[in-house]
Amino acid sequence: MWSKLYPEGSRIDIEISGIRWLSPDVAVAHATSNNEYTTEGKPRAMAGSFTLVLVRSSEGWLIDSFHNGARQAEFAGHMATPAET
């Protein structure tokens, strides 16, 4: 799925900021992401925060629901900065 959304060389860093257990088989996880990618030869950055409801099944942990939102993006230095373009 990632390769369909972002070009080759893109990067995403995800950090889990918290997990709250609602029961032994249900958890709510909060995380943030920082994405860096290039479009039309220009480096871009996108950041988000998201919440997932995870449910344990016989197949393992599954995502029952997912909600994401944007937050201010900053270049982490993995790619060229805007001043270098």
Sequence and secondary structure as in RCSB ss.txt:
>XXXX:A:sequence
MWSKLYPEGSRIDIEISGIRWLSPDVAVAHATSNNEYTTEGKPRAMAGSFTLVLVRSSEGWLIDSFHNGARQAEF
AGHMATPAET
>XXXX:A:secstr
 HHHHS TT EEEEEEEEEEEEETTEEEEEEEEEEEEEETTEEEEEEEEEEEEEEEETTEEEEEEEEEEEE    
 SSS  GGG 
